[in-house]
Amino acid sequence: MSAVLDGVLVVDKPAGVTSHDVVAVVRRRLPRGTKVGHTGTLDPFATGVLPVVVGRATRLSQFLTASRKRYRADVAFGVATDSGDCTGVPVAEAPAEVRDRITPQALAAGLSAAVGTHGQVPPAHSAKKVDGERAYALARRGETVDLAPVPVTAHAVTLVEWDVERGVAVVDLETSAGYYVRSFARDLGDALGVPAHLAALRRTGSGVFDLGQARGLDAVAQSSADTLTDWLLPLAALLPHLPALTLDEAQARAVRHGLPFAPAPGQAADAFLAERVRLLDDAGTLVALAVPSRQARGLLHADIVLA
C-alpha cells in the first residue's frame, strides 16, 4: 500500500445519503485510525461534489470549506415547503394560473436581483444554532425559528431552462460559502409573488474541485485501500490560489522549530507578507501554511504545519 494517505477524495454524493454517510464509507476503506472529514455538508436530497479530506488534509478543512461553491438548482414554483426543499411539508400553495403568470422577463429580473452580496435568512430547517440548539431541531418540534439575515454572495446566477408547463426554473449558481440555495428558491418565489421551493440540487463544484474529478460512492465503497489512496488529490494540489514559497534549508529548520523566518532575497517578500502563504519543500510538497508574524515585521510564521 502507498504510504501517502493525505489528500482529498472528491465524491459524487448520491441522493438519499448524508455527508456523514459518505465520510463513513471512505473511512471503512482506509486503515484504522486514518483521519477523514468533509469540507461542507450537502443535504441528503442533494447530489454532487463532496470533497472528503483524508489524513493531514483534514487540517486544511477550514480553508477548503470557505471556497466558492457552484450549483445547478431546480426551483419549482407553486408550492412552498417548511424546509424549503422537496422533502418538506407544503406551507403555501398557489393555483396553476398564478404560477403561469410568471413571464420570462419577470424571471430574468428576479435572477438578476439575486446577484451580489445580500443579507440572506437561513432556512428554519438549517444547522444554524439558536440559543445553543440547532434550528432544524426546533423547527421539527414545531417551534418558531427566528434567524437573523447573514451576508452571503451570489457571484453568478444563470437561467439554464424555464419549463413553463412544470413551472420549474433550472438555474446555475456560483456562490460564497454559507449560501443556502433553499433560501434562494424561497426568496425568488417571494420576489415573483409565487410560493416556491428547491425541487432538486446538484453541487457541480467546490473551490478547485468539480464533477470531472469525482468518484461515485458505489465505486468508493467497492474500491481497495490502494485504489482509494491513488484517487486522492495530493496536498500540493490544494489551495492553489495562495502564493507558494519553496523553503530553503534554513527556513525549513525554522518551520520545524516553530520559529518565524524571513523570505529570502528574490522570493518576492512583499507578496508573501501580504497574506497567507503555502510553504513547499524542494520536492514541491505542501508542508505548512504561514501568515505574517506578529512578533516582527517582515517575517513569516508557520501556524499550520503538515509535515
C-alpha positions, 0 to 999 in steps of 0.5 A: 500500500502507498504510504501517502494517505493525505489528500482529498477524495472528491465524491459524487454524493448520491441522493438519499445519503448524508455527508456523514454517510459518505465520510463513513464509507471512505473511512471503512476503506482506509486503515484504522485510525486514518483521519477523514472529514468533509469540507461542507455538508450537502443535504441528503436530497442533494447530489454532487461534489463532496470533497472528503479530506483524508489524513493531514488534509483534514487540517486544511478543512477550514480553508477548503470549506470557505471556497466558492461553491457552484450549483445547478438548482431546480426551483419549482414554483407553486408550492412552498415547503417548511424546509424549503426543499422537496422533502418538506411539508407544503406551507403555501400553495398557489393555483396553476394560473398564478404560477403561469403568470410568471413571464420570462422577463419577470424571471430574468429580473428576479435572477438578476436581483439575486446577484451580489452580496445580500443579507440572506435568512437561513432556512428554519430547517438549517444547522444554524444554532439558536440559543445553543440548539440547532434550528432544524431541531426546533423547527421539527418540534414545531417551534418558531425559528427566528434567524437573523439575515447573514451576508452571503454572495451570489457571484453568478446566477444563470437561467439554464431552462424555464419549463413553463408547463412544470413551472420549474426554473433550472438555474446555475449558481456560483456562490460564497460559502454559507449560501443556502440555495433553499433560501434562494428558491424561497426568496425568488418565489417571494420576489415573483409573488409565487410560493416556491421551493428547491425541487432538486440540487446538484453541487457541480463544484467546490473551490478547485474541485468539480464533477470531472474529478469525482468518484461515485460512492458505489465505486468508493465503497467497492474500491481497495485501500490502494485504489482509494489512496491513488484517487486522492488529490495530493496536498500540493494540489490544494489551495492553489490560489495562495502564493507558494514559497519553496523553503530553503534549508534554513527556513525549513529548520525554522518551520520545524522549530516553530520559529518565524523566518524571513523570505529570502532575497528574490522570493518576492517578500512583499507578496508573501507578507501580504497574506497567507502563504503555502510553504513547499519543500524542494520536492514541491510538497505542501508542508505548512501554511504561514501568515505574517508574524506578529512578533516582527515585521517582515517575517513569516510564521508557520501556524499550520504545519503538515509535515 
